[in-house]
Amino acid sequence: MTGPAIILLNGSSSAGKSALARSLQKRLEPQPVIVSLDAFVFGLMPPSWHNTPHGTYFTHEADGATPLHLGPGAQAMVRAFHKSVAALADCGLSVIVDDVLFEPWLLTDWLEATADREVFFVGVRCELAEAERREIARGDRQPGQVRSQFDLVHAHGDYDFSVDTTNTIPGACADQIVAAIGARSGPSAFERLRG
């Protein structure tokens, strides 16, 4: 099945987006490329920007949350990430994006960067306890990151489709998304959010 130019997967850290993206990639023709916030921003950012107000740093809250903060350098990287995804689509590639919209401006920037492009916006949900269990098990995440993002990532409230990975394997969630893409009609979530 042919998918939209951009499929944007949004969910908290450890919600299962990466595994879902790989499963979805196998089900679409032509096969999309996968790009992720982590690989682009943290993979390209100079190491000297980590743990600095210019780049990225974490703070620890009393409730166990560990919010990630983006300084000016990291914010510029995120804006470049959004524009790079749009450029990939402009070059004729289909793109699956693995992202975490943990601050309101991130969605606003996506809406601007992808103007006049077809975006299928997917909410990737997972119960907090399960996402926190995954966060600990994977061992490559800052403890408390899931908790800090959990109430923020879906705050905008509008998607083309949502899946819950708590008890559903990535392949089954991917099948649900493919079916939803095939059944889509009317204005997209991004069109509605642009107003």
PyMOL commands that set and color helices and strands:
alter all, ss='L'
color gray80, all
select helices_A, chain A and resi 17-27+37-44+47-49+72-90+104-113+128-138+145-150+170-183+189-194
alter helices_A, ss='H'
color red, helices_A
select strands_A, chain A and resi 6-10+33-36+56-58+68-70+95-99+119-125+161-164
alter strands_A, ss='S'
color yellow, strands_A
deselect
rebuild
show_as cartoon
